[in-house]
């Protein structure tokens, strides 16, 4: 049965190469979410054994293998007509590559008193006080309650203000109207734009340099004009943010660090 996966090998090599390092790309997987999905978990034997999430997608055209830089999830996507066993054989052949990437994951940092978080480009120290508020160099939290969730709320408020402002500013520039803007803690993308014009962003963008957050807003608003990643789309992005490549590259290189902060303590 491995003959079947052989047919996909050149594309698969290309996919694997594209995902070397970080798998995070802005909004580029939104089409994927519209297809039907079926997930199953398998374990590749070896030292250490590797847990693989098998995903069947009616839209996938080739086998692809992704290793998440932030939580180590390994996802194997299979197009229709490729059996589980040939997909797993494909992953097994690349298990050394998977283990190398798992070893390179970013270490997690809990948000506790005394921690310094960069919010909207300024390092701010988490300190105890009477009530939660953000100032130019501090994130003050109520000392009677755990710091993490209070800081998360402050970061989300900062993200909300900056992303609302940027989205409406860029929407005016392209003469479109942005729909509802929602914030989430997304794993696989920094933003998305629906066919109805609603925008979704990761609130963790508030932990990135402001130009990076601003670029993601420009990128998603450009989807109000072109719902694809065509040349016409990128020319709209370039008009809104001539330096877009610098910001995109920052996300590719450092995006996983935004997910290293843990707010649950
Ligand atoms: Zn996009």
Boltz pocket constraint, residues with backbone or C-beta under 6 A from the ligand:
constraints:
  - pocket:
      binder: B
      contacts: [[A, 26], [A, 27], [A, 28], [A, 219], [A, 223], [A, 228], [A, 229]]
      max_distance: 6.0
